[in-house]
Amino acid sequence: MNKNEIIRYICDNSNLNPEDAVTAIDGLVFAIEDALSHGDDVNIDELGKLTRKKNKICFAASKKLLQDVA
């Protein structure tokens, strides 16, 4: 799923217009990048956990996500 597909999905499933959806996505991405660059973990309910180890970003999927795709 690319950014345009995510924006379309958000607009279809909320009351946000495309401009507000873009702002929300950009804000979310910035917040995640900022947290990871400061050595903080990012936990997203029902999705998983993002961590930064050295110069790599690692993703650990939640149990619920793994069950949903199984």
KEZAVEX-568841 format. One record per residue (C-alpha): residue in three letters; x negated, y, z. Coordinates in nm, 3 decimals. Layout:
# residues N
+------+---------+---------+---------+
! rest !       X !       Y !       Z !
+------+---------+---------+---------+
!  ala !       X !       Y !       Z !
...
+------+---------+---------+---------+
This chain:
# residues 70
+------+---------+---------+---------+
! rest !       X !       Y !       Z !
+------+---------+---------+---------+
!  met !   0.000 !   0.000 !   0.000 !
!  asn !  -0.152 !   0.332 !  -0.101 !
!  lys !  -0.087 !   0.677 !   0.045 !
!  asn !   0.189 !   0.762 !  -0.206 !
!  glu !   0.370 !   0.437 !  -0.129 !
!  ile !   0.343 !   0.506 !   0.245 !
!  ile !   0.481 !   0.857 !   0.198 !
!  arg !   0.770 !   0.727 !  -0.013 !
!  tyr !   0.843 !   0.460 !   0.251 !
!  ile !   0.843 !   0.719 !   0.531 !
!  cys !   1.075 !   0.948 !   0.336 !
!  asp !   1.311 !   0.662 !   0.255 !
!  asn !   1.331 !   0.554 !   0.619 !
!  ser !   1.341 !   0.889 !   0.798 !
!  asn !   1.471 !   1.241 !   0.765 !
!  leu !   1.131 !   1.375 !   0.658 !
!  asn !   1.080 !   1.544 !   0.324 !
!  pro !   0.765 !   1.455 !   0.124 !
!  glu !   0.570 !   1.760 !   0.244 !
!  asp !   0.636 !   1.679 !   0.611 !
!  ala !   0.552 !   1.313 !   0.551 !
!  val !   0.216 !   1.412 !   0.397 !
!  thr !   0.144 !   1.636 !   0.696 !
!  ala !   0.231 !   1.354 !   0.936 !
!  ile !   0.011 !   1.100 !   0.754 !
!  asp !  -0.282 !   1.341 !   0.728 !
!  gly !  -0.250 !   1.425 !   1.098 !
!  leu !  -0.242 !   1.059 !   1.193 !
!  val !  -0.547 !   0.976 !   0.981 !
!  phe !  -0.739 !   1.273 !   1.125 !
!  ala !  -0.650 !   1.172 !   1.482 !
!  ile !  -0.765 !   0.813 !   1.424 !
!  glu !  -1.089 !   0.921 !   1.256 !
!  asp !  -1.158 !   1.174 !   1.533 !
!  ala !  -1.098 !   0.920 !   1.810 !
!  leu !  -1.318 !   0.659 !   1.643 !
!  ser !  -1.596 !   0.912 !   1.580 !
!  his !  -1.596 !   0.989 !   1.954 !
!  gly !  -1.624 !   0.621 !   2.045 !
!  asp !  -1.261 !   0.580 !   2.152 !
!  asp !  -1.051 !   0.278 !   2.062 !
!  val !  -0.719 !   0.331 !   1.885 !
!  asn !  -0.433 !   0.099 !   1.983 !
!  ile !  -0.123 !   0.096 !   1.765 !
!  asp !   0.168 !  -0.098 !   1.914 !
!  glu !   0.259 !  -0.412 !   1.721 !
!  leu !  -0.020 !  -0.347 !   1.470 !
!  gly !  -0.349 !  -0.388 !   1.650 !
!  lys !  -0.661 !  -0.213 !   1.769 !
!  leu !  -0.920 !  -0.012 !   1.576 !
!  thr !  -1.268 !   0.020 !   1.722 !
!  arg !  -1.595 !   0.161 !   1.596 !
!  lys !  -1.905 !  -0.052 !   1.639 !
!  lys !  -2.220 !   0.118 !   1.517 !
!  asn !  -2.125 !   0.237 !   1.169 !
!  lys !  -1.839 !  -0.009 !   1.113 !
!  ile !  -1.470 !   0.023 !   1.190 !
!  cys !  -1.328 !  -0.304 !   1.322 !
!  phe !  -0.961 !  -0.404 !   1.327 !
!  ala !  -0.813 !  -0.660 !   1.563 !
!  ala !  -0.458 !  -0.752 !   1.465 !
!  ser !  -0.197 !  -0.782 !   1.737 !
!  lys !  -0.040 !  -1.120 !   1.813 !
!  lys !   0.295 !  -0.991 !   1.687 !
!  leu !   0.148 !  -0.884 !   1.354 !
!  leu !  -0.020 !  -1.221 !   1.313 !
!  gln !   0.309 !  -1.400 !   1.392 !
!  asp !   0.500 !  -1.182 !   1.145 !
!  val !   0.266 !  -1.265 !   0.856 !
!  ala !   0.239 !  -1.636 !   0.940 !
+------+---------+---------+---------+
